[in-house]
């Protein structure tokens, strides 16, 4: 994993959003979003894909939520459990990781922020999947982790 941190400003986005909940919600959100995208004739490899815990894990419970976003370029209609949302952009510290992100990888980025001149931002933490075709091979996938910051 690279510990190189880039500063990135994300513009506001229109996204298709799917939510999974349970002890392993990521595949649930991914499957709902994938099925919706196929129905819309969208290829996942041609769109940016972001995700984040929603709600975050709670002590004593194996269940948590994960929300998966597909960034849209045009108009789209919600269907089933997939919603269309307009989300604000913001300033981020971004670090690439190989394999599925875990708390220790996120802590490296948090420690970088603590030693930087930036404050924590209040916008959404994000994980961008850069290799959606490899999601069946977790150790081969690449993600960019987006930590919200403010100047």
C-alpha positions, -999 to 999 in steps of 0.1 A, spaced: 0 0 0 12 35 -8 13 60 20 14 89 -4 -14 113 3 -30 135 -24 -53 165 -18 -83 163 -40 -114 184 -44 -145 164 -54 -173 183 -72 -209 177 -63 -222 145 -78 -255 129 -88 -254 92 -78 -274 61 -78 -273 48 -42 -279 13 -28 -278 3 9 -270 -30 24 -274 -39 61 -262 -69 81 -230 -86 93 -216 -83 57 -235 -55 40 -210 -46 12 -220 -74 -11 -257 -67 -5 -253 -30 -16 -231 -40 -45 -255 -66 -58 -285 -42 -56 -265 -15 -74 -251 -39 -100 -286 -52 -108 -299 -17 -112 -270 -6 -134 -275 -36 -157 -312 -27 -160 -302 8 -170 -277 -5 -195 -247 10 -176 -213 -6 -174 -198 -3 -139 -162 1 -154 -173 34 -170 -185 51 -138 -169 61 -106 -179 39 -76 -179 51 -40 -190 35 -8 -191 41 30 -205 26 62 -240 38 68 -247 33 97 -212 25 111 -206 -6 132 -218 -3 168 -202 -20 198 -218 -53 206 -236 -57 172 -224 -77 142 -246 -56 120 -239 -23 102 -248 -7 69 -229 0 37 -240 25 11 -227 21 -24 -228 49 -50 -225 49 -88 -217 84 -101 -242 93 -129 -234 113 -160 -270 119 -171 -305 113 -159 -316 81 -143 -347 69 -124 -347 51 -91 -359 15 -90 -364 -10 -63 -341 -1 -34 -318 21 -55 -322 59 -49 -310 88 -70 -292 114 -48 -274 147 -53 -244 148 -29 -221 177 -22 -184 176 -30 -156 187 -8 -119 187 -1 -102 153 7 -70 138 17 -67 107 -5 -46 75 -1 -46 44 -23 -48 10 -8 -45 -25 -22 -72 -50 -10 -103 -43 10 -99 -12 33 -97 -20 70 -96 2 101 -57 2 103 -54 15 68 -79 43 76 -59 51 108 -28 57 87 -47 84 68 -61 99 100 -26 100 115 -14 118 84 -42 144 88 -33 149 125 3 158 115 -9 180 86 -21 217 86 -57 205 77 -87 201 100 -112 173 97 -140 182 73 -177 174 80 -185 159 46 -188 122 39 -158 98 43 -156 77 11 -140 46 -4 -136 47 -42 -134 12 -58 -109 16 -87 -112 -21 -99 -149 -31 -99 -142 -61 -122 -120 -76 -95 -144 -75 -66 -144 -113 -65 -107 -112 -57 -104 -89 -27 -66 -89 -25 -64 -77 -61 -88 -48 -57 -76 -12 -54 -94 16 -35 -88 53 -29 -97 63 6 -112 98 9 -108 115 43 -128 148 45 -106 177 53 -109 215 57 -83 243 54 
